[in-house]
């Protein structure tokens, strides 16, 4: 039996700016994403898709999405499908306009009130992408219409193992400043949605600029680190929000014959392998 796993790469929070601008005056987010893309292209076996879980750009401007598209073009040239979802730094209209008509890019239906959709991946695995953006606010939320649409997407494949992706974490993390900006509106409805669908094996998110593990209903929740700057690990209740120049990273979700869904942390830096240790 072929035991080759299927891989879904999750990049998150690249915060791409206008060309030449540095985040916090120090972080070259474009160079960081360029490095992450190059590393993704080296992954074997070849991933079946790349998910980018929000805060694609820093301020929602069209020029930022133009640069993002250019940075992601090597993935598309390699035939890797892209699944995009918005974070609180994004704007739905400019995001969709920048990627309109590009083969292999999934970012919902143009003009829709929310960017929500599903992809059936080999293995099999279903990826359900949900939109937790509350325009103009840092926290996330779901209204009844979005929850109803999510329920319909999950009902289409009730027996297929499923990953649900959104930007905002649906649970507290102990990072007080970020917990104030987590999923707030519709949280109980989202928890009930996951509880109603036992095929959901994993909920994945971004926003935190750190890898964290949690749970909602029966499903584990994992957040991805940023491809650029991380959030300082400050767990005191009065700790201010601060960035940390820690090693960037991303997640690789693997599944297949004889392999339940497993999530790996990959990090930027020197990929040299030392054999025979």
FITORSE-575795 format. One record per residue (C-alpha): y, x, z. Coordinates in Angstrom, 1 decimal, decimal comma. Layout:
BEGIN
     yy     xx     zz
      Y      X      Z
...
***
This chain:
BEGIN
     yy     xx     zz
    0,0    0,0    0,0
    3,5    1,3   -0,9
    5,3    1,9    2,4
    8,6    2,8    0,8
   11,3    1,0    2,9
   14,2   -1,0    1,5
   17,6    0,1    2,7
   20,9   -1,8    3,2
   23,8    0,6    4,0
   26,6   -0,8    6,1
   30,0    0,9    5,9
   32,8   -0,5    8,0
   36,5   -0,3    8,7
   37,6    2,2    6,1
   41,2    1,1    6,5
   42,3    2,4    3,1
   46,0    2,8    2,8
   48,5    3,3    0,0
   47,9    6,7   -1,7
   49,3    9,5    0,4
   49,7    7,6    3,7
   47,7    8,7    6,8
   46,6    6,2    9,5
   48,2    7,1   12,8
   50,0    9,9   10,9
   46,8   11,9   11,1
   43,7   10,2    9,6
   43,1   10,5    5,8
   41,0    7,4    5,5
   40,6    7,8    1,7
   39,1   11,3    2,1
   36,8    9,9    4,8
   35,5    7,0    2,6
   35,1    9,4   -0,4
   32,8   11,5    1,8
   30,8    8,5    3,0
   30,4    7,3   -0,6
   29,1   10,7   -1,6
   26,6   10,7    1,2
   25,4    7,2    0,4
   24,7    8,3   -3,2
   22,4   11,0   -1,7
   20,3    8,5    0,3
   16,6    8,3   -0,7
   15,1    5,9   -1,3
   18,0    4,4   -3,1
   19,7    1,5   -1,2
   19,3   -2,0   -2,5
   22,9   -2,8   -1,6
   26,0   -1,6    0,4
   27,7   -3,9    2,8
   31,3   -3,2    3,9
   32,0   -5,2    7,1
   35,7   -5,7    7,0
   39,1   -4,0    7,5
   38,6   -2,7    4,0
   42,3   -1,8    3,9
   44,9   -1,2    6,5
   47,6   -3,8    5,7
   46,3   -6,2    3,0
   48,4   -4,8    0,2
   47,4   -4,9   -3,4
   48,0   -1,2   -3,8
   45,6   -0,5   -1,0
   42,9   -2,6   -2,7
   43,5   -0,7   -5,9
   42,8    2,6   -4,2
   39,7    1,1   -2,4
   38,3   -0,1   -5,8
   38,7    3,4   -7,2
   37,0    5,0   -4,1
   34,0    2,6   -4,4
   33,6    3,0   -8,2
   31,0    5,7   -7,8
   28,7    3,2   -6,0
   29,1    0,7   -8,8
   28,6    3,3  -11,5
   25,3    4,1   -9,7
   24,3    0,5   -9,9
   24,6   -0,3   -6,2
   25,6   -3,9   -5,4
   28,6   -4,2   -3,1
   28,9   -7,0   -0,5
   32,5   -7,2    0,8
   33,8   -9,3    3,7
   37,3   -9,4    5,2
   38,5   -8,2    8,5
   41,7   -8,9   10,4
   43,6   -6,2    8,4
   42,6   -7,8    5,1
   44,1  -10,5    2,9
   41,6  -12,7    1,0
   43,7  -13,1   -2,2
   44,5   -9,5   -2,9
   41,0   -8,5   -2,0
   39,4  -10,9   -4,5
   42,0  -10,1   -7,1
   41,3   -6,4   -7,0
   37,5   -6,9   -7,5
   37,6   -9,9   -9,8
   35,1   -9,7  -12,7
   33,6   -6,4  -11,5
   29,8   -6,5  -12,0
   27,9   -5,9   -8,9
   30,7   -6,8   -6,5
   30,2   -9,8   -4,2
   33,3  -11,2   -2,4
   32,9  -15,0   -2,5
   34,4  -17,6   -4,8
   38,0  -16,9   -5,9
   40,4  -19,3   -4,3
   38,0  -20,5   -1,7
   39,3  -21,0    1,8
   36,8  -18,4    3,2
   34,7  -15,6    1,8
   31,2  -16,7    2,6
   28,0  -16,2    0,5
   24,4  -15,1    0,6
   22,4  -12,5   -1,2
   18,6  -12,4   -1,5
   17,5   -8,8   -1,2
   14,0   -7,4   -2,0
   11,5   -7,0    0,8
   12,4   -9,8    1,2
   15,6  -10,0    3,3
   18,5  -12,4    3,1
   22,1  -11,3    3,8
   24,4  -14,1    4,8
   28,1  -13,0    4,8
   30,6  -14,9    7,0
   34,3  -14,9    7,1
   35,8  -14,6   10,7
   39,3  -13,7    9,6
   42,1  -15,7   11,3
   45,1  -14,9    9,1
   47,9  -13,1   10,9
   45,9  -12,6   14,1
   43,8   -9,7   15,3
   41,0  -11,9   16,8
   38,4  -13,7   14,9
   37,3  -17,3   14,6
   35,3  -20,0   12,8
   36,5  -23,5   12,1
   34,1  -26,4   11,6
   34,2  -26,0    7,8
   33,1  -22,4    7,9
   30,4  -23,1   10,4
   29,1  -26,0    8,3
   29,1  -23,7    5,2
   27,2  -21,0    7,2
   24,7  -23,6    8,4
   24,1  -24,6    4,7
   23,6  -21,0    3,6
   21,1  -20,4    6,4
   19,2  -23,7    5,6
   18,6  -22,5    2,0
   16,0  -19,9    3,1
   14,7  -21,0    6,5
   11,6  -18,8    6,4
   13,2  -15,6    5,0
   14,1  -12,8    7,5
   17,9  -12,8    7,6
   20,8  -10,6    8,5
   24,1  -12,3    9,3
   27,3  -10,2    8,7
   30,8  -10,8   10,0
   33,7   -8,6   11,0
   34,4   -9,6   14,6
   31,8   -9,0   17,4
   30,5  -12,3   18,8
   30,1  -11,0   22,4
   32,0   -9,0   25,0
   31,5   -5,2   24,9
   33,4   -4,0   28,0
   36,1   -2,5   25,7
   38,8   -4,7   27,2
   41,4   -4,2   24,5
   38,9   -5,0   21,8
   37,3   -7,9   23,7
   40,7   -9,6   23,6
   40,4   -9,3   19,8
   36,8  -10,3   19,4
   35,4  -13,6   17,9
   37,2  -16,3   19,9
   37,6  -19,5   18,1
   34,3  -21,2   17,3
   32,3  -18,8   19,4
   30,1  -21,5   21,0
   29,5  -23,0   17,6
   28,5  -19,6   16,2
   26,1  -19,0   19,1
   24,5  -22,4   18,5
   24,3  -21,7   14,7
   22,2  -18,5   15,4
   20,1  -20,3   18,0
   19,2  -23,0   15,4
   17,9  -20,4   12,9
   15,1  -18,2   14,2
   14,9  -16,4   10,9
   18,1  -14,5   11,8
   16,8  -11,2   13,0
   20,1   -9,3   13,2
   23,8  -10,0   13,4
   25,9   -7,1   12,1
   29,6   -6,6   12,5
   32,5   -4,1   12,4
   35,9   -4,2   14,1
   35,0   -2,0   17,1
   35,0    1,4   15,3
   32,0    2,3   17,4
   28,3    1,6   17,3
   27,4   -0,9   20,0
   24,3   -3,1   20,7
   24,4   -6,6   22,0
   22,8  -10,0   21,6
   23,7  -13,5   20,6
   21,0  -16,2   21,2
   17,7  -14,6   20,1
   19,3  -12,1   17,6
   20,4   -8,5   18,3
   23,9   -7,6   17,4
   24,9   -4,2   16,2
   28,4   -3,0   15,3
   29,0   -0,2   12,8
   31,2    2,8   13,4
   34,2    3,4   11,1
   33,9    5,6    8,1
   37,2    7,1    9,4
   38,6    7,1   12,9
   36,7    5,7   15,9
   37,9    3,8   19,0
   38,2    5,8   22,2
   35,3    5,0   24,6
   37,5    3,7   27,5
   35,7    1,1   29,6
   38,3    0,7   32,4
   39,7   -2,9   32,4
   43,2   -1,6   32,0
   42,5    1,0   29,4
   44,9    1,0   26,4
   43,7    0,7   22,8
   43,4    4,2   21,4
   41,9    6,0   18,4
   39,5    8,9   18,7
   38,9   11,6   16,2
   35,2   11,5   16,7
   32,6   11,9   13,9
   32,7    9,0   11,4
   29,6    7,2   10,6
   27,8    4,2    9,1
   24,5    2,3    9,5
   21,4    2,2    7,4
   19,2   -0,9    8,0
   15,6   -0,4    6,9
   12,7   -2,8    6,4
    9,6   -3,3    4,3
    5,8   -3,4    4,5
    4,7   -2,5    8,0
    8,3   -2,0    9,1
   10,3   -4,5   11,0
   14,1   -4,4   10,6
   15,3   -1,1   12,0
   18,9    0,2   12,2
   19,7    3,9   11,9
   23,0    5,6   12,7
   24,1    8,1   10,0
   27,1   10,4   10,6
   29,5   12,3    8,4
   29,4   16,1    8,4
   27,0   18,7    7,1
   23,9   17,0    5,8
   21,9   20,2    5,7
   18,3   19,7    6,8
   16,4   22,4    8,8
   12,7   22,0    7,8
    9,7   22,7   10,0
   11,3   22,4   13,4
***
